[in-house]
Amino acid sequence: MPTYKDKKNGTWYVVCQYTDYKGVSKQKCKRGFGTRREAIQWETDFSLQQDASMDMKMSEFIDIYLTAMKPRLKQSSYEVKCQVIEAHIRPVFGNKAVNAVTSRDVLAWQNQLITYKDTSGKPYSKSYLKTLHNQLSCIFNYAVNNYDLQSNPARKAGNMGSEDEVKISFWTKEEYEKFSYQAMDDPIAYYAFEVLYWTGIREGELLALTPSDFDFTANTLSITKTYHRIHGEDVVTKPKTKKSVRTVSLPEFLVKEIQEYISQQYSISPADRLFPVSKEYLLFRMKKYSKAAGVKSIRIHDLRHSHISLLINMGFTPLAIAERVGHEAIEITYRYSHLFPSVQKEMVDKLQAQKGSI
């Protein structure tokens, strides 16, 4: 084995040759091992990785997988993926060889997660369990498709969890008006909630807004980006989906409110964030003014549901609503079907009329 002892500090290091993905021969040196055994183990693992052998440890393959996924995902999506893997997958499977993980191992892992309860006795939600399993399956699918792993043990084990039932909470216009009245003396919160309720945009889209996104001649708002807070830094990226890039028409009263708000901001530039606050800032104020107004507590995202329910009650079609809020029409129909006026009686009457005409 090409391992050597550093005479200066007594640690061990490895020097090995490998061929990169372009077919170029290169040399790799790794220092700082406390023992020769550790150095040899690293060299063995490194060789397995370069040979794309499924004998390599899951932890090493996870690193390969994440490196491949990072340029393909939005930063926020990549961070969520990493959190799931580091919390629930690497600690359990990291030391096993990729080709040694069996469906029985996956089933045992599933059972631990299904029976888990936190200190308050609350289990993981069914949708979260489904997310965990899907992520493990994605890792093995990557190995099957790109490294010739014979089969996906997560697929053999079968899924766990399910999509949670669609639960839509929202405020009526009257409830929102009670809430907004309580927030009127808090300019940033008041105008932020006005935009959220009367346009139905997402919270991240709101926090990414700049004055240049508004066209006060055409009375429109352009949604082209979204905001995240990642590792203590403000990050603005492209919106959630291609459908999310859209132009939203604004009612005249909201145009005047936004113009009024911008005029109150000291030396704000066209590229500055219009609402330079955090999601926690808005959440705190939402809870505060909801309580003061005596209305039920809902999430900030539920203001989007509130806007959609308002449009449904006004008689707009799923297609028209979907174009405004950046959804697919089928998603509007599925999620909010219970809010659309029932046409079952009309259908029955027309069917009866057809029978009567025979």
C-alpha positions as CSV (number, residue, x, y, z in Angstrom):
1,M,0.0,0.0,0.0
2,P,1.3,3.5,-0.9
3,T,1.3,4.8,2.7
4,Y,4.0,6.8,4.3
5,K,4.8,8.3,7.7
6,D,5.5,12.0,7.9
7,K,8.7,12.4,9.9
8,K,7.9,15.9,10.9
9,N,4.7,15.3,12.9
10,G,4.4,11.5,13.0
11,T,1.1,11.3,11.0
12,W,0.5,9.0,8.0
13,Y,-0.3,10.0,4.5
14,V,-1.4,8.3,1.3
15,V,-0.3,8.8,-2.3
16,C,-2.3,7.0,-5.0
17,Q,-2.9,7.2,-8.8
18,Y,-6.3,7.4,-10.4
19,T,-7.9,8.3,-13.7
20,D,-10.5,11.2,-13.8
21,Y,-13.7,11.3,-15.8
22,K,-11.8,12.7,-18.8
23,G,-9.4,9.8,-18.8
24,V,-6.5,11.8,-17.5
25,S,-4.2,10.1,-15.0
26,K,-3.8,12.0,-11.8
27,Q,-2.2,11.7,-8.4
28,K,-4.0,12.1,-5.1
29,C,-2.3,12.8,-1.7
30,K,-4.2,12.7,1.5
31,R,-2.5,13.6,4.8
32,G,-3.1,13.7,8.5
33,F,-4.0,10.1,9.5
34,G,-3.2,9.1,13.0
35,T,-2.4,5.5,12.2
36,R,-1.3,3.5,9.1
37,R,-4.5,1.4,9.4
38,E,-6.6,4.6,8.9
39,A,-4.4,5.6,5.9
40,I,-4.8,2.2,4.3
41,Q,-8.6,2.2,4.9
42,W,-8.9,5.6,3.2
43,E,-6.9,4.5,0.2
44,T,-9.1,1.4,-0.1
45,D,-12.3,3.4,0.1
46,F,-10.9,6.0,-2.4
47,S,-10.0,3.2,-4.9
48,L,-13.5,1.7,-4.6
49,Q,-15.0,5.1,-5.2
50,Q,-12.9,5.7,-8.3
51,D,-13.7,2.2,-9.6
52,A,-17.4,3.0,-9.1
53,S,-17.7,-0.2,-7.0
54,M,-20.8,-0.7,-5.1
55,D,-18.6,-2.2,-2.4
56,M,-18.0,1.4,-1.3
57,K,-19.7,2.6,1.9
58,M,-23.1,4.4,1.7
59,S,-21.6,7.4,3.3
60,E,-19.1,7.8,0.5
61,F,-21.7,7.2,-2.2
62,I,-24.0,9.8,-0.6
63,D,-21.2,12.3,-1.0
64,I,-21.0,11.3,-4.7
65,Y,-24.8,11.6,-5.0
66,L,-24.9,15.0,-3.4
67,T,-22.1,16.3,-5.5
68,A,-24.0,15.3,-8.6
69,M,-27.3,16.8,-7.4
70,K,-26.0,20.1,-6.2
71,P,-25.8,21.9,-9.6
72,R,-29.1,20.5,-10.7
73,L,-31.2,21.9,-7.7
74,K,-32.1,25.2,-6.3
75,Q,-30.0,26.0,-3.3
76,S,-33.0,25.8,-1.0
77,S,-34.0,22.4,-2.4
78,Y,-30.4,21.1,-2.1
79,E,-30.3,22.3,1.6
80,V,-33.5,20.4,2.4
81,K,-32.2,17.3,0.7
82,C,-29.0,17.5,2.8
83,Q,-30.9,18.0,6.0
84,V,-33.0,14.9,5.4
85,I,-30.0,12.8,4.5
86,E,-27.8,13.9,7.4
87,A,-30.6,13.5,10.0
88,H,-32.1,10.2,8.9
89,I,-30.1,8.3,6.3
90,R,-26.4,8.7,6.7
91,P,-26.4,7.9,10.5
92,V,-28.3,4.6,9.8
93,F,-26.8,3.4,6.5
94,G,-23.5,5.3,6.3
95,N,-21.2,2.4,7.3
96,K,-22.8,-0.3,5.2
97,A,-21.6,-1.0,1.7
98,V,-24.1,0.2,-0.9
99,N,-24.6,-3.3,-2.3
100,A,-25.0,-4.8,1.2
101,V,-28.1,-2.8,2.1
102,T,-31.1,-5.1,1.9
103,S,-34.9,-4.5,1.8
104,R,-34.9,-5.9,5.4
105,D,-32.6,-3.1,6.4
106,V,-34.9,-0.6,4.9
107,L,-37.9,-2.1,6.5
108,A,-36.2,-1.9,9.9
109,W,-35.4,1.7,9.3
110,Q,-39.0,2.4,8.3
111,N,-40.3,0.8,11.4
112,Q,-38.1,2.9,13.6
113,L,-39.4,6.1,11.9
114,I,-43.0,5.0,11.9
115,T,-43.0,4.3,15.6
116,Y,-41.0,7.4,16.6
117,K,-42.5,10.0,18.9
118,D,-41.0,13.2,20.1
119,T,-40.9,14.3,23.7
120,S,-44.5,15.5,23.5
121,G,-45.6,12.2,22.0
122,K,-46.1,13.4,18.5
123,P,-45.1,11.1,15.6
124,Y,-43.7,12.1,12.2
125,S,-46.4,13.1,9.8
126,K,-47.3,10.7,7.0
127,S,-46.1,13.1,4.4
128,Y,-42.8,13.5,6.1
129,L,-42.4,9.7,6.3
130,K,-43.1,9.6,2.6
131,T,-40.4,12.3,2.0
132,L,-37.8,10.3,3.9
133,H,-38.4,7.1,2.0
134,N,-38.5,8.9,-1.3
135,Q,-35.1,10.4,-0.6
136,L,-33.5,7.1,0.3
137,S,-35.0,5.6,-2.8
138,C,-33.6,8.4,-4.9
139,I,-30.1,7.6,-3.7
140,F,-30.4,3.9,-4.7
141,N,-32.0,4.8,-8.0
142,Y,-29.0,7.0,-8.7
143,A,-26.8,3.9,-8.0
144,V,-28.9,1.7,-10.2
145,N,-29.0,4.1,-13.1
146,N,-25.4,5.3,-13.0
147,Y,-23.3,2.7,-11.1
148,D,-24.9,-0.6,-12.1
149,L,-26.3,-1.5,-8.7
150,Q,-28.5,-4.5,-9.4
151,S,-31.6,-3.3,-7.6
152,N,-33.1,-0.7,-5.4
153,P,-33.7,-2.1,-1.9
154,A,-36.0,0.8,-0.9
155,R,-38.3,0.0,-3.8
156,K,-38.4,-3.6,-2.8
157,A,-39.3,-2.7,0.8
158,G,-42.2,-0.6,-0.4
159,N,-43.2,3.0,0.5
160,M,-44.1,4.3,3.9
161,G,-46.3,7.2,4.8
162,S,-48.6,9.0,2.4
163,E,-49.7,12.4,1.2
164,D,-51.5,14.2,4.0
165,E,-55.1,15.0,3.4
166,V,-55.5,18.4,1.8
167,K,-56.4,20.7,4.7
168,I,-57.1,24.3,3.5
169,S,-57.4,27.0,6.2
170,F,-58.3,30.5,5.1
171,W,-59.9,33.8,6.2
172,T,-63.0,35.3,4.8
173,K,-62.7,38.8,3.5
174,E,-64.4,40.0,6.8
175,E,-61.9,38.1,8.9
176,Y,-59.0,39.5,7.0
177,E,-60.3,43.1,7.3
178,K,-60.5,42.7,11.1
179,F,-56.9,41.4,11.1
180,S,-55.6,44.2,8.8
181,Y,-57.3,46.9,10.9
182,Q,-55.2,45.8,13.9
183,A,-52.0,45.9,11.8
184,M,-52.5,49.4,10.4
185,D,-50.1,51.1,12.8
186,D,-47.3,48.7,11.8
187,P,-46.5,49.8,8.2
188,I,-44.2,47.0,7.1
189,A,-46.5,44.3,8.3
190,Y,-49.7,46.0,7.1
191,Y,-48.5,46.6,3.6
192,A,-46.9,43.2,3.4
193,F,-50.1,41.4,4.4
194,E,-52.1,43.6,2.0
195,V,-50.0,42.4,-0.9
196,L,-50.2,38.8,0.3
197,Y,-54.0,38.8,0.7
198,W,-55.0,40.8,-2.4
199,T,-52.6,39.1,-4.9
200,G,-52.2,35.6,-3.5
201,I,-48.4,35.6,-4.1
202,R,-46.2,33.3,-2.0
203,E,-44.3,34.5,1.1
204,G,-40.9,34.0,-0.5
205,E,-42.1,35.9,-3.6
206,L,-43.2,38.8,-1.4
207,L,-39.9,39.0,0.4
208,A,-38.0,39.1,-2.9
209,L,-40.0,42.1,-4.2
210,T,-38.3,45.3,-5.3
211,P,-39.8,48.6,-6.4
212,S,-38.8,47.7,-10.0
213,D,-41.1,44.7,-10.0
214,F,-44.1,47.1,-10.0
215,D,-45.4,48.8,-13.2
216,F,-47.6,51.6,-11.9
217,T,-48.7,52.6,-15.4
218,A,-50.1,49.2,-16.2
219,N,-51.0,48.4,-12.6
220,T,-49.1,45.1,-12.6
221,L,-46.6,43.2,-10.5
222,S,-43.9,40.9,-12.1
223,I,-43.0,37.8,-10.1
224,T,-39.6,36.6,-11.3
225,K,-37.8,35.6,-8.1
226,T,-38.2,34.2,-4.5
227,Y,-36.4,34.8,-1.2
228,H,-34.8,32.3,1.2
229,R,-32.7,32.6,4.3
230,I,-29.9,30.0,4.1
231,H,-27.1,29.7,6.7
232,G,-27.8,33.2,7.9
233,E,-27.6,34.8,4.5
234,D,-30.3,36.3,2.3
235,V,-30.6,34.3,-0.9
236,V,-32.8,35.3,-3.9
237,T,-33.4,32.7,-6.5
238,K,-35.7,31.9,-9.4
239,P,-39.3,31.1,-8.4
240,K,-40.6,27.7,-7.3
241,T,-41.6,26.6,-10.9
242,K,-41.7,27.9,-14.4
243,K,-45.4,28.5,-13.9
244,S,-44.5,30.8,-11.0
245,V,-43.0,33.4,-13.3
246,R,-46.0,35.6,-14.1
247,T,-47.5,39.0,-14.2
248,V,-50.1,39.8,-11.6
249,S,-52.7,42.6,-12.2
250,L,-53.3,44.8,-9.2
251,P,-56.5,46.6,-8.1
252,E,-56.2,50.4,-8.1
253,F,-56.5,50.6,-4.3
254,L,-53.5,48.3,-3.8
255,V,-51.4,50.2,-6.4
256,K,-52.0,53.4,-4.4
257,E,-51.1,51.6,-1.1
258,I,-47.8,50.3,-2.5
259,Q,-47.0,53.8,-3.9
260,E,-47.7,55.2,-0.5
261,Y,-45.5,52.6,1.2
262,I,-42.6,53.2,-1.2
263,S,-42.8,56.9,-0.7
264,Q,-42.3,56.3,3.1
265,Q,-39.1,54.4,2.6
266,Y,-35.9,56.5,3.0
267,S,-33.7,56.4,-0.1
268,I,-34.9,53.0,-1.3
269,S,-33.5,52.1,-4.7
270,P,-35.3,50.2,-7.5
271,A,-33.3,47.0,-6.7
272,D,-33.7,47.1,-2.9
273,R,-36.0,44.6,-1.2
274,L,-39.3,46.3,-0.5
275,F,-39.9,44.3,2.6
276,P,-36.4,43.7,4.2
277,V,-37.7,41.4,7.0
278,S,-37.7,37.7,7.7
279,K,-40.4,35.1,7.6
280,E,-40.2,35.0,11.4
281,Y,-40.9,38.7,11.5
282,L,-44.2,38.3,9.6
283,L,-45.2,35.2,11.5
284,F,-44.8,36.9,14.9
285,R,-47.0,39.8,13.7
286,M,-49.6,37.6,12.2
287,K,-50.0,35.8,15.5
288,K,-50.1,39.1,17.3
289,Y,-52.7,40.8,15.2
290,S,-54.8,37.7,14.7
291,K,-55.2,37.5,18.5
292,A,-56.0,41.2,18.8
293,A,-58.6,40.9,16.0
294,G,-60.2,37.8,17.6
295,V,-60.0,35.8,14.4
296,K,-58.8,32.2,14.1
297,S,-55.1,31.5,13.8
298,I,-53.9,30.6,10.3
299,R,-50.4,30.2,8.6
300,I,-49.0,33.0,6.5
301,H,-49.3,30.6,3.5
302,D,-53.0,30.4,4.2
303,L,-53.4,34.0,3.0
304,R,-52.7,32.6,-0.4
305,H,-55.5,30.1,0.2
306,S,-57.7,33.0,1.4
307,H,-57.1,34.9,-1.9
308,I,-57.9,31.8,-4.0
309,S,-61.1,31.2,-2.0
310,L,-62.1,34.8,-2.5
311,L,-61.6,34.5,-6.3
312,I,-63.6,31.2,-6.3
313,N,-66.5,32.9,-4.4
314,M,-66.3,35.7,-7.0
315,G,-67.0,33.1,-9.7
316,F,-63.6,32.9,-11.5
317,T,-62.6,29.6,-13.2
318,P,-59.8,27.4,-12.0
319,L,-57.8,28.3,-15.2
320,A,-58.1,32.0,-14.6
321,I,-57.2,31.6,-10.9
322,A,-54.2,29.3,-11.7
323,E,-52.7,31.9,-14.1
324,R,-52.9,34.5,-11.4
325,V,-51.3,32.5,-8.6
326,G,-48.8,30.5,-10.6
327,H,-50.5,27.1,-10.3
328,E,-51.7,24.5,-12.7
329,A,-55.5,24.6,-13.2
330,I,-55.7,20.9,-12.3
331,E,-54.1,21.7,-8.9
332,I,-56.6,24.4,-8.2
333,T,-59.4,22.0,-9.0
334,Y,-58.0,19.3,-6.8
335,R,-57.0,21.4,-3.8
336,Y,-60.0,23.7,-3.7
337,S,-62.8,21.5,-5.2
338,H,-64.8,21.7,-2.0
339,L,-65.0,25.5,-2.3
340,F,-66.4,25.5,-5.8
341,P,-70.3,25.6,-6.0
342,S,-71.7,22.2,-6.5
343,V,-73.1,21.4,-9.9
344,Q,-74.3,18.0,-9.0
345,K,-78.0,19.1,-8.8
346,E,-77.7,20.8,-12.2
347,M,-76.2,17.7,-13.7
348,V,-79.0,15.5,-12.3
349,D,-81.7,17.8,-13.6
350,K,-80.1,17.8,-17.1
351,L,-79.8,14.0,-17.1
352,Q,-83.4,13.8,-16.1
353,A,-84.4,16.1,-18.9
354,Q,-82.5,13.9,-21.3
355,K,-84.4,10.8,-20.1
356,G,-87.7,12.7,-20.4
357,S,-87.0,13.7,-24.0
358,I,-86.7,10.1,-25.1
